[in-house]
Amino acid sequence: MEPMALLRLDTLTIRYPHQRQPALRNVSLVLEPGDRLALVGPSGCGKSTLARAILGLLPQGSTGEGVLRVAGRDPRKLPPQHLRQLRGATVGLVFQDPMTRLNPLLTTRDHLLDLLTAHRPHWSGGQYRQKARDLLEQVDMPGRCLDQYPHQLSGGMRQRLGIALTMALEPQLVIADEPTTSLDVVVAAQVMTALSNLCKQQGAALLLITHDLALAGSWCLRMAVLSEGQLVETGPIQQLLATPKTPLTRALVAAARLKEGQASPRRAPTGPLLQVTGLRCWHALPSPWPWRSHWLRAIDGIDLSLDAGETIGIVGASGCGKSTLCHALAGLLPLRGGQVLLNGQAVLQGRGGRHHRQLRRRLQMVFQDPLACFNPAMTVAEALLDPLLIHGLANRSGGREKVLATLAAVALTPPEAFLDRLPRQLSGGQQQRLAIARALILKPSVLLCDEPLAMLDAVTQKDMLELLQDLQHRLGLGVIFVTHDLGIAASFCHRVLVLSGGHVVEEGAGDVLLAHPCTRATRQLVEACPRLPRSAVGG
Protein backbone atom coordinates (compact mmCIF):
# COMPACT_ATOMS: atom_id res chain seq x y z
CA MET A 1 0.00 0.00 0.00
CA GLU A 2 1.35 3.43 -0.98
CA PRO A 3 2.24 5.60 2.05
CA MET A 4 -0.06 8.56 2.70
CA ALA A 5 1.25 11.89 1.43
CA LEU A 6 1.67 14.63 4.01
CA LEU A 7 0.06 17.19 1.66
CA ARG A 8 -2.03 16.28 -1.39
CA LEU A 9 -3.67 18.79 -3.72
CA ASP A 10 -5.56 17.56 -6.77
CA THR A 11 -7.15 20.07 -9.19
CA LEU A 12 -7.70 22.46 -6.27
CA THR A 13 -9.62 25.62 -7.22
CA ILE A 14 -10.20 28.43 -4.70
CA ARG A 15 -12.50 31.43 -5.16
CA TYR A 16 -12.70 34.42 -2.83
CA PRO A 17 -16.13 35.94 -2.19
CA HIS A 18 -17.24 38.62 -4.68
CA GLN A 19 -14.45 37.76 -7.16
CA ARG A 20 -15.16 36.32 -10.58
CA GLN A 21 -11.74 34.85 -11.30
CA PRO A 22 -10.50 32.07 -9.01
CA ALA A 23 -7.44 32.81 -6.88
CA LEU A 24 -6.20 29.25 -7.53
CA ARG A 25 -7.09 27.10 -10.55
CA ASN A 26 -6.61 23.33 -10.84
CA VAL A 27 -3.53 23.16 -8.63
CA SER A 28 -2.14 19.64 -8.12
CA LEU A 29 0.79 19.07 -5.77
CA VAL A 30 2.13 16.34 -3.47
CA LEU A 31 4.44 16.84 -0.49
CA GLU A 32 5.98 13.86 1.32
CA PRO A 33 7.44 13.83 4.86
CA GLY A 34 10.88 15.49 4.86
CA ASP A 35 10.34 17.23 1.49
CA ARG A 36 11.65 20.75 0.94
CA LEU A 37 9.59 22.55 -1.71
CA ALA A 38 9.87 26.19 -2.81
CA LEU A 39 6.66 27.81 -4.05
CA VAL A 40 7.64 30.81 -6.19
CA GLY A 41 5.91 33.35 -8.37
CA PRO A 42 5.23 37.09 -8.67
CA SER A 43 3.03 39.06 -6.27
CA GLY A 44 -0.64 38.18 -6.58
CA CYS A 45 -0.06 34.77 -8.17
CA GLY A 46 -1.75 32.86 -5.34
CA LYS A 47 1.16 31.73 -3.13
CA SER A 48 -0.30 33.02 0.14
CA THR A 49 -3.79 31.86 -0.87
CA LEU A 50 -2.46 28.31 -1.08
CA ALA A 51 -0.94 28.62 2.41
CA ARG A 52 -4.22 29.95 3.83
CA ALA A 53 -6.18 27.12 2.21
CA ILE A 54 -3.89 24.50 3.77
CA LEU A 55 -4.36 26.09 7.21
CA GLY A 56 -8.12 26.69 6.84
CA LEU A 57 -7.63 30.46 7.05
CA LEU A 58 -9.54 31.56 3.94
CA PRO A 59 -12.05 34.42 4.37
CA GLN A 60 -15.61 33.46 5.16
CA GLY A 61 -17.57 32.89 1.98
CA SER A 62 -14.61 31.50 0.02
CA THR A 63 -15.33 28.36 -1.99
CA GLY A 64 -13.08 25.46 -2.87
CA GLU A 65 -13.27 22.59 -5.32
CA GLY A 66 -10.96 19.63 -5.74
CA VAL A 67 -8.89 17.59 -3.30
CA LEU A 68 -7.10 19.20 -0.33
CA ARG A 69 -5.71 16.82 2.28
CA VAL A 70 -3.22 17.49 5.06
CA ALA A 71 -2.03 14.28 6.75
CA GLY A 72 -5.13 12.60 5.34
CA ARG A 73 -7.61 15.23 6.59
CA ASP A 74 -9.43 18.00 4.74
CA PRO A 75 -9.12 21.27 6.76
CA ARG A 76 -12.31 22.55 5.10
CA LYS A 77 -14.33 19.83 6.83
CA LEU A 78 -12.77 19.87 10.29
CA PRO A 79 -14.64 21.18 13.36
CA PRO A 80 -12.98 24.21 15.05
CA GLN A 81 -11.32 22.16 17.81
CA HIS A 82 -9.68 19.76 15.36
CA LEU A 83 -8.74 22.62 13.05
CA ARG A 84 -6.88 24.36 15.90
CA GLN A 85 -5.00 21.13 16.56
CA LEU A 86 -4.12 20.80 12.87
CA ARG A 87 -2.72 24.37 12.81
CA GLY A 88 -0.40 23.78 15.72
CA ALA A 89 0.59 20.13 15.79
CA THR A 90 0.32 19.15 12.10
CA VAL A 91 1.03 22.39 10.21
CA GLY A 92 3.09 25.32 11.49
CA LEU A 93 3.26 28.75 9.86
CA VAL A 94 6.20 31.16 9.92
CA PHE A 95 4.82 34.59 9.04
CA GLN A 96 6.45 37.16 6.77
CA ASP A 97 6.07 39.81 9.49
CA PRO A 98 6.54 38.19 12.91
CA MET A 99 4.73 41.09 14.61
CA THR A 100 1.46 39.86 13.07
CA ARG A 101 1.80 36.83 15.37
CA LEU A 102 3.43 38.36 18.44
CA ASN A 103 1.42 40.04 21.19
CA PRO A 104 3.13 43.32 22.16
CA LEU A 105 1.97 42.86 25.79
CA LEU A 106 3.64 39.44 26.24
CA THR A 107 7.29 38.66 26.87
CA THR A 108 9.11 35.90 25.01
CA ARG A 109 8.57 33.62 28.02
CA ASP A 110 4.84 34.43 28.06
CA HIS A 111 4.50 33.63 24.36
CA LEU A 112 6.14 30.23 24.71
CA LEU A 113 4.34 29.25 27.93
CA ASP A 114 0.98 30.41 26.56
CA LEU A 115 1.36 28.12 23.53
CA LEU A 116 2.69 25.13 25.48
CA THR A 117 0.05 25.25 28.25
CA ALA A 118 -2.73 25.44 25.64
CA HIS A 119 -1.52 22.36 23.74
CA ARG A 120 0.27 20.39 26.50
CA PRO A 121 -2.01 20.85 29.55
CA HIS A 122 -0.70 17.70 31.27
CA TRP A 123 2.91 18.94 31.51
CA SER A 124 4.47 20.14 34.75
CA GLY A 125 5.80 23.67 35.30
CA GLY A 126 9.36 22.37 35.06
CA GLN A 127 8.66 20.78 31.69
CA TYR A 128 7.25 24.05 30.34
CA ARG A 129 10.29 26.02 31.48
CA GLN A 130 12.78 23.46 30.13
CA LYS A 131 11.01 23.31 26.74
CA ALA A 132 11.04 27.13 26.52
CA ARG A 133 14.80 27.20 27.22
CA ASP A 134 15.43 24.40 24.70
CA LEU A 135 13.48 26.20 21.97
CA LEU A 136 15.41 29.43 22.47
CA GLU A 137 18.69 27.53 22.32
CA GLN A 138 17.63 25.79 19.08
CA VAL A 139 16.97 29.13 17.36
CA ASP A 140 20.11 30.77 18.84
CA MET A 141 18.32 33.28 21.06
CA PRO A 142 20.15 34.21 24.30
CA GLY A 143 18.40 33.49 27.59
CA ARG A 144 18.04 37.22 28.35
CA CYS A 145 15.42 37.38 25.60
CA LEU A 146 12.98 35.42 27.77
CA ASP A 147 12.00 38.53 29.70
CA GLN A 148 11.97 40.91 26.73
CA TYR A 149 8.91 42.18 24.87
CA PRO A 150 8.68 42.06 21.04
CA HIS A 151 9.54 45.76 20.67
CA GLN A 152 12.78 45.12 22.55
CA LEU A 153 13.89 42.46 20.05
CA SER A 154 15.56 43.07 16.68
CA GLY A 155 13.81 42.00 13.49
CA GLY A 156 15.93 38.87 13.30
CA MET A 157 15.22 37.96 16.93
CA ARG A 158 11.48 38.43 16.38
CA GLN A 159 11.62 36.05 13.43
CA ARG A 160 13.60 33.53 15.50
CA LEU A 161 10.90 33.73 18.17
CA GLY A 162 8.28 33.17 15.47
CA ILE A 163 10.17 30.05 14.35
CA ALA A 164 10.43 28.80 17.94
CA LEU A 165 6.65 29.19 18.36
CA THR A 166 6.06 27.41 15.05
CA MET A 167 8.32 24.46 15.91
CA ALA A 168 7.28 24.17 19.58
CA LEU A 169 4.62 21.52 18.85
CA GLU A 170 6.85 19.67 16.35
CA PRO A 171 4.56 20.01 13.30
CA GLN A 172 4.86 17.60 10.38
CA LEU A 173 4.66 20.43 7.82
CA VAL A 174 6.15 23.92 8.14
CA ILE A 175 4.97 26.69 5.83
CA ALA A 176 7.38 29.65 5.74
CA ASP A 177 5.68 32.60 4.00
CA GLU A 178 8.41 35.00 2.81
CA PRO A 179 10.23 34.62 6.18
CA THR A 180 13.26 36.77 5.26
CA THR A 181 11.72 39.63 3.25
CA SER A 182 12.37 42.35 5.81
CA LEU A 183 15.77 41.03 6.99
CA ASP A 184 19.27 41.82 5.80
CA VAL A 185 21.13 39.00 4.06
CA VAL A 186 23.29 38.13 7.07
CA VAL A 187 20.34 37.81 9.46
CA ALA A 188 18.26 36.11 6.74
CA ALA A 189 20.91 33.41 6.34
CA GLN A 190 21.00 32.88 10.11
CA VAL A 191 17.19 32.65 10.32
CA MET A 192 16.97 30.19 7.42
CA THR A 193 19.73 28.06 8.96
CA ALA A 194 17.81 27.88 12.25
CA LEU A 195 14.56 27.00 10.45
CA SER A 196 16.19 24.38 8.20
CA ASN A 197 18.03 22.73 11.09
CA LEU A 198 14.85 22.45 13.17
CA CYS A 199 12.94 20.95 10.23
CA LYS A 200 15.69 18.33 9.79
CA GLN A 201 15.82 17.55 13.52
CA GLN A 202 12.06 17.07 13.73
CA GLY A 203 11.68 15.40 10.32
CA ALA A 204 9.27 18.12 9.16
CA ALA A 205 8.55 18.97 5.52
CA LEU A 206 9.21 22.58 4.49
CA LEU A 207 7.04 24.59 2.10
CA LEU A 208 9.02 27.81 1.48
CA ILE A 209 6.97 30.59 -0.13
CA THR A 210 9.33 33.10 -1.70
CA HIS A 211 9.96 35.32 -4.71
CA ASP A 212 13.74 34.87 -4.35
CA LEU A 213 15.01 32.05 -6.59
CA ALA A 214 18.49 32.18 -5.10
CA LEU A 215 17.01 31.70 -1.62
CA ALA A 216 14.86 28.83 -2.92
CA GLY A 217 17.88 27.18 -4.54
CA SER A 218 19.87 27.43 -1.32
CA TRP A 219 17.32 25.71 0.94
CA CYS A 220 14.97 23.58 -1.16
CA LEU A 221 15.18 20.47 -3.36
CA ARG A 222 12.09 21.01 -5.53
CA MET A 223 10.32 24.06 -6.91
CA ALA A 224 6.78 24.85 -8.03
CA VAL A 225 6.05 28.00 -10.05
CA LEU A 226 2.66 29.71 -9.75
CA SER A 227 1.32 32.18 -12.31
CA GLU A 228 -2.12 33.80 -12.00
CA GLY A 229 -3.33 31.01 -9.75
CA GLN A 230 -2.08 28.17 -11.93
CA LEU A 231 0.85 25.83 -11.42
CA VAL A 232 2.91 26.27 -14.60
CA GLU A 233 6.10 24.35 -13.82
CA THR A 234 7.34 21.90 -11.17
CA GLY A 235 10.42 19.77 -10.76
CA PRO A 236 13.88 19.48 -9.17
CA ILE A 237 15.08 22.97 -8.42
CA GLN A 238 18.47 22.58 -10.12
CA GLN A 239 16.76 21.48 -13.32
CA LEU A 240 14.20 24.32 -13.34
CA LEU A 241 16.84 26.96 -12.67
CA ALA A 242 19.18 25.59 -15.36
CA THR A 243 16.55 24.99 -18.07
CA PRO A 244 13.38 26.97 -17.32
CA LYS A 245 10.61 26.07 -19.77
CA THR A 246 7.88 28.68 -19.24
CA PRO A 247 8.12 32.44 -19.87
CA LEU A 248 7.49 33.23 -16.18
CA THR A 249 10.23 30.89 -14.91
CA ARG A 250 12.65 32.32 -17.48
CA ALA A 251 11.74 35.84 -16.31
CA LEU A 252 12.31 34.87 -12.66
CA VAL A 253 15.70 33.33 -13.48
CA ALA A 254 16.65 36.40 -15.53
CA ALA A 255 15.72 38.67 -12.61
CA ALA A 256 17.80 36.53 -10.23
CA ARG A 257 20.79 36.66 -12.61
CA LEU A 258 20.91 40.45 -12.24
CA LYS A 259 23.03 40.02 -9.13
CA GLU A 260 24.98 36.96 -10.29
CA GLY A 261 28.34 37.67 -11.85
CA GLN A 262 27.26 40.99 -13.37
CA ALA A 263 29.85 43.69 -13.92
CA SER A 264 29.11 46.87 -12.03
CA PRO A 265 28.24 49.85 -14.26
CA ARG A 266 31.11 52.25 -14.93
CA ARG A 267 30.98 55.96 -15.70
CA ALA A 268 33.34 58.92 -16.03
CA PRO A 269 33.23 61.41 -13.11
CA THR A 270 31.34 64.64 -13.85
CA GLY A 271 32.05 66.62 -10.69
CA PRO A 272 30.38 66.48 -7.27
CA LEU A 273 26.65 67.15 -6.99
CA LEU A 274 26.34 66.20 -3.31
CA GLN A 275 29.21 66.39 -0.83
CA VAL A 276 28.95 64.95 2.69
CA THR A 277 31.74 65.63 5.19
CA GLY A 278 32.09 64.28 8.73
CA LEU A 279 28.38 63.54 9.06
CA ARG A 280 27.32 62.46 12.55
CA CYS A 281 23.86 61.45 13.69
CA TRP A 282 23.47 60.12 17.23
CA HIS A 283 20.36 58.79 18.95
CA ALA A 284 19.79 59.68 22.61
CA LEU A 285 19.39 56.64 24.88
CA PRO A 286 17.80 56.46 28.35
CA SER A 287 20.39 57.04 31.04
CA PRO A 288 20.23 55.87 34.68
CA TRP A 289 22.08 59.07 35.64
CA PRO A 290 20.32 62.34 34.77
CA TRP A 291 23.61 64.24 34.70
CA ARG A 292 25.14 61.89 32.07
CA SER A 293 24.04 61.54 28.45
CA HIS A 294 24.05 58.20 26.66
CA TRP A 295 24.20 58.09 22.88
CA LEU A 296 23.92 55.49 20.15
CA ARG A 297 26.38 56.66 17.49
CA ALA A 298 24.31 55.47 14.52
CA ILE A 299 26.33 57.58 12.04
CA ASP A 300 29.69 58.72 13.31
CA GLY A 301 31.79 60.60 10.79
CA ILE A 302 30.84 59.68 7.21
CA ASP A 303 32.30 61.28 4.08
CA LEU A 304 30.91 60.73 0.59
CA SER A 305 30.68 62.50 -2.75
CA LEU A 306 27.94 61.91 -5.34
CA ASP A 307 28.12 63.05 -8.98
CA ALA A 308 25.15 63.93 -11.20
CA GLY A 309 23.97 60.76 -12.95
CA GLU A 310 25.81 58.54 -10.46
CA THR A 311 24.36 55.87 -8.16
CA ILE A 312 26.06 55.08 -4.87
CA GLY A 313 25.00 51.90 -3.05
CA ILE A 314 24.92 51.86 0.75
CA VAL A 315 25.07 48.31 2.14
CA GLY A 316 25.56 46.70 5.53
CA ALA A 317 23.96 44.50 8.15
CA SER A 318 20.95 45.60 10.21
CA GLY A 319 21.80 48.41 12.62
CA CYS A 320 24.88 49.59 10.69
CA GLY A 321 23.35 53.05 10.04
CA LYS A 322 22.10 52.75 6.42
CA SER A 323 18.58 54.12 6.98
CA THR A 324 19.83 56.67 9.50
CA LEU A 325 22.19 58.05 6.84
CA CYS A 326 19.32 58.39 4.36
CA HIS A 327 17.00 60.03 6.90
CA ALA A 328 19.75 62.40 8.05
CA LEU A 329 20.46 63.53 4.47
CA ALA A 330 16.74 64.13 3.96
CA GLY A 331 16.66 66.33 7.07
CA LEU A 332 14.38 63.93 8.94
CA LEU A 333 16.83 63.48 11.84
CA PRO A 334 18.88 66.06 13.77
CA LEU A 335 22.64 66.04 13.22
CA ARG A 336 25.41 66.07 15.82
CA GLY A 337 27.93 67.38 13.31
CA GLY A 338 29.18 67.44 9.76
CA GLN A 339 28.19 69.22 6.58
CA VAL A 340 25.99 68.44 3.56
CA LEU A 341 26.54 70.50 0.40
CA LEU A 342 24.33 70.37 -2.70
CA ASN A 343 26.03 72.09 -5.64
CA GLY A 344 28.28 73.77 -3.09
CA GLN A 345 25.45 75.13 -0.92
CA ALA A 346 24.77 73.93 2.64
CA VAL A 347 21.51 71.98 2.72
CA LEU A 348 20.89 71.35 6.40
CA GLN A 349 21.76 74.81 7.76
CA GLY A 350 19.54 77.88 7.93
CA ARG A 351 16.33 75.96 8.51
CA GLY A 352 13.02 77.62 7.80
CA GLY A 353 13.94 80.14 5.12
CA ARG A 354 12.71 80.10 1.54
CA HIS A 355 16.18 79.39 0.17
CA HIS A 356 16.55 76.43 2.55
CA ARG A 357 13.18 75.03 1.47
CA GLN A 358 14.23 75.22 -2.19
CA LEU A 359 17.46 73.35 -1.45
CA ARG A 360 15.69 70.69 0.66
CA ARG A 361 13.20 70.18 -2.17
CA ARG A 362 16.05 68.93 -4.34
CA LEU A 363 16.72 65.92 -2.08
CA GLN A 364 13.74 63.58 -2.12
CA MET A 365 13.16 60.26 -0.37
CA VAL A 366 11.74 56.95 -1.62
CA PHE A 367 10.79 54.82 1.39
CA GLN A 368 10.95 51.04 1.89
CA ASP A 369 7.23 50.49 2.49
CA PRO A 370 5.35 52.59 -0.10
CA LEU A 371 1.90 51.94 1.35
CA ALA A 372 2.93 53.09 4.83
CA CYS A 373 4.18 56.47 3.55
CA PHE A 374 0.89 57.49 1.91
CA ASN A 375 -2.21 58.90 3.56
CA PRO A 376 -4.72 56.03 3.06
CA ALA A 377 -7.58 58.51 2.65
CA MET A 378 -5.92 60.49 -0.18
CA THR A 379 -6.31 59.48 -3.81
CA VAL A 380 -3.33 59.18 -6.14
CA ALA A 381 -4.07 62.63 -7.57
CA GLU A 382 -4.23 64.21 -4.09
CA ALA A 383 -1.05 62.43 -2.95
CA LEU A 384 0.93 63.85 -5.89
CA LEU A 385 -0.67 67.31 -5.82
CA ASP A 386 0.00 67.72 -2.08
CA PRO A 387 3.79 68.39 -2.32
CA LEU A 388 3.20 70.87 -5.16
CA LEU A 389 0.76 72.80 -2.97
CA ILE A 390 3.07 72.70 0.05
CA HIS A 391 5.95 74.21 -1.95
CA GLY A 392 3.75 76.65 -3.85
CA LEU A 393 4.62 75.17 -7.24
CA ALA A 394 1.03 74.81 -8.49
CA ASN A 395 -2.58 75.36 -7.53
CA ARG A 396 -5.24 72.63 -7.56
CA SER A 397 -6.44 73.40 -11.07
CA GLY A 398 -3.00 73.89 -12.60
CA GLY A 399 -1.34 70.88 -10.96
CA ARG A 400 -3.33 68.25 -12.85
CA GLU A 401 -1.09 68.31 -15.93
CA LYS A 402 2.04 67.93 -13.79
CA VAL A 403 0.45 64.99 -11.96
CA LEU A 404 -0.47 63.28 -15.24
CA ALA A 405 3.01 63.83 -16.71
CA THR A 406 4.70 62.43 -13.59
CA LEU A 407 2.49 59.34 -13.54
CA ALA A 408 3.36 58.72 -17.19
CA ALA A 409 7.08 59.17 -16.40
CA VAL A 410 6.97 56.24 -13.94
CA ALA A 411 4.95 54.06 -16.37
CA LEU A 412 1.63 54.27 -14.52
CA THR A 413 -0.37 54.37 -17.75
CA PRO A 414 -2.83 55.50 -18.78
CA PRO A 415 -2.31 58.09 -16.02
CA GLU A 416 -5.98 59.15 -16.01
CA ALA A 417 -6.94 55.65 -14.84
CA PHE A 418 -4.97 56.08 -11.59
CA LEU A 419 -6.04 59.56 -10.48
CA ASP A 420 -9.04 58.54 -8.36
CA ARG A 421 -7.62 55.32 -6.93
CA LEU A 422 -6.49 54.94 -3.34
CA PRO A 423 -2.96 53.62 -2.65
CA ARG A 424 -4.30 50.33 -1.22
CA GLN A 425 -6.04 49.67 -4.55
CA LEU A 426 -2.67 49.45 -6.31
CA SER A 427 -0.32 46.46 -6.55
CA GLY A 428 3.00 46.53 -4.68
CA GLY A 429 4.89 47.53 -7.82
CA GLN A 430 2.39 50.27 -8.64
CA GLN A 431 2.63 51.61 -5.08
CA GLN A 432 6.41 51.85 -5.38
CA ARG A 433 6.10 53.61 -8.75
CA LEU A 434 3.71 56.06 -7.08
CA ALA A 435 6.26 56.65 -4.30
CA ILE A 436 8.90 57.43 -6.93
CA ALA A 437 6.43 59.73 -8.72
CA ARG A 438 5.81 61.71 -5.53
CA ALA A 439 9.56 62.20 -5.11
CA LEU A 440 10.04 63.20 -8.76
CA ILE A 441 7.20 65.71 -8.96
CA LEU A 442 9.31 68.29 -7.09
CA LYS A 443 12.10 67.90 -9.71
CA PRO A 444 14.88 66.82 -7.31
CA SER A 445 18.58 66.55 -8.09
CA VAL A 446 19.11 63.61 -5.70
CA LEU A 447 16.92 60.60 -4.92
CA LEU A 448 17.45 58.91 -1.54
CA CYS A 449 16.15 55.35 -1.93
CA ASP A 450 15.84 53.48 1.38
CA GLU A 451 15.42 49.74 0.64
CA PRO A 452 12.95 50.46 -2.19
CA LEU A 453 12.93 46.83 -3.40
CA ALA A 454 12.54 44.99 -0.08
CA MET A 455 8.76 44.53 -0.33
CA LEU A 456 8.71 43.51 -4.03
CA ASP A 457 8.96 40.21 -5.89
CA ALA A 458 11.97 39.51 -8.13
CA VAL A 459 10.32 40.42 -11.45
CA THR A 460 8.96 43.69 -10.03
CA GLN A 461 12.38 44.43 -8.51
CA LYS A 462 13.90 44.13 -11.99
CA ASP A 463 11.24 46.50 -13.37
CA MET A 464 11.95 49.04 -10.61
CA LEU A 465 15.71 48.96 -11.25
CA GLU A 466 15.14 49.50 -14.97
CA LEU A 467 12.75 52.39 -14.20
CA LEU A 468 15.28 54.06 -11.87
CA GLN A 469 18.06 53.66 -14.46
CA ASP A 470 15.86 55.15 -17.18
CA LEU A 471 14.85 58.10 -14.98
CA GLN A 472 18.46 58.70 -14.02
CA HIS A 473 19.60 58.78 -17.65
CA ARG A 474 16.78 61.10 -18.69
CA LEU A 475 16.90 63.48 -15.73
CA GLY A 476 20.56 63.29 -14.68
CA LEU A 477 19.63 62.30 -11.13
CA GLY A 478 22.14 61.42 -8.48
CA VAL A 479 20.90 58.35 -6.55
CA ILE A 480 21.83 57.06 -3.10
CA PHE A 481 20.54 53.49 -3.03
CA VAL A 482 20.29 51.77 0.37
CA THR A 483 20.01 47.98 0.29
CA HIS A 484 20.99 44.98 2.39
CA ASP A 485 21.77 42.97 -0.75
CA LEU A 486 25.33 43.45 -1.99
CA GLY A 487 24.47 41.51 -5.17
CA ILE A 488 21.79 44.02 -6.20
CA ALA A 489 24.05 46.93 -5.27
CA ALA A 490 26.89 45.50 -7.36
CA SER A 491 24.72 45.14 -10.48
CA PHE A 492 22.97 48.50 -10.19
CA CYS A 493 25.32 50.98 -8.52
CA HIS A 494 28.46 52.66 -9.87
CA ARG A 495 30.10 52.57 -6.43
CA VAL A 496 29.26 50.78 -3.19
CA LEU A 497 29.96 51.88 0.39
CA VAL A 498 29.92 49.23 3.13
CA LEU A 499 28.77 50.52 6.52
CA SER A 500 29.51 48.95 9.90
CA GLY A 501 28.99 50.56 13.28
CA GLY A 502 28.18 53.94 11.74
CA HIS A 503 31.41 54.08 9.69
CA VAL A 504 32.32 53.42 6.07
CA VAL A 505 34.65 50.40 6.31
CA GLU A 506 35.08 49.65 2.59
CA GLU A 507 34.34 51.36 -0.72
CA GLY A 508 34.64 50.44 -4.38
CA ALA A 509 32.93 48.93 -7.41
CA GLY A 510 30.40 46.33 -6.28
CA ASP A 511 31.73 43.51 -8.47
CA VAL A 512 35.21 44.05 -7.02
CA LEU A 513 33.85 43.95 -3.44
CA LEU A 514 31.99 40.72 -4.23
CA ALA A 515 35.10 39.09 -5.67
CA HIS A 516 37.67 40.46 -3.21
CA PRO A 517 36.13 41.63 0.09
CA CYS A 518 38.75 43.10 2.38
CA THR A 519 36.88 43.70 5.65
CA ARG A 520 35.00 41.34 7.94
CA ALA A 521 31.72 43.24 7.39
CA THR A 522 31.98 42.88 3.59
CA ARG A 523 32.96 39.20 3.81
CA GLN A 524 29.86 38.53 5.94
CA LEU A 525 27.65 40.16 3.31
CA VAL A 526 29.28 38.19 0.48
CA GLU A 527 29.05 34.85 2.31
CA ALA A 528 25.41 35.44 3.28
CA CYS A 529 24.22 36.41 -0.24
CA PRO A 530 22.07 33.55 -1.59
CA ARG A 531 23.35 32.53 -5.03
CA LEU A 532 21.84 30.64 -7.93
CA PRO A 533 23.48 27.25 -8.62
CA ARG A 534 26.37 27.61 -11.08
CA SER A 535 24.47 25.79 -13.82
CA ALA A 536 21.61 28.31 -13.52
CA VAL A 537 23.95 31.30 -13.59
CA GLY A 538 25.66 30.13 -16.73
CA GLY A 539 22.55 28.73 -18.39
Secondary structure, DSSP 8 states (H G I E B T S, - for coil): -----SEEEEEEEEE-TT-SS-SEEEEEEEE-TT-EEEEE--TTSSHHHHHHHHHT---TT-EEEEEEEETTB-GGG--HHHHHHIIIIIEEEE-SSGGGTS-TTS-HHHHHHHHHHHH-TTS-HHHHHHHHHHHHHHTT--GGGGG--GGGS-HHHHHHHHHHHHHTT--SEEEEESTTTTS-HHHHHHHHHHHHHHHHHHT-EEEEEES-HHHHHHH-SEEEEEETTEEEEEEEHHHHHHS--SHHHHHHHHHHHTTSS----------EEEEEEEEEEEEEE--SSTTS-EEEEEEEEEEEEEETT-EEEEE-STTSSHHHHHHHHTTSS--SEEEEEETTEESSSSTTSHHHHHHHHTEEEE-S-TGGGS-TTS-HHHHHHHHHHHTTS--TTTTHHHHHHHHHHTT--SGGGTTT--GGGS-HHHHHHHHHHHHHTT--SEEEEESTTTTS-HHHHHHHHHHHHHHHHHH--EEEEE-S-HHHHHHH-SEEEEEETTEEEEEE-HHHHHHS--SHHHHHHHHHS----HHHHH-
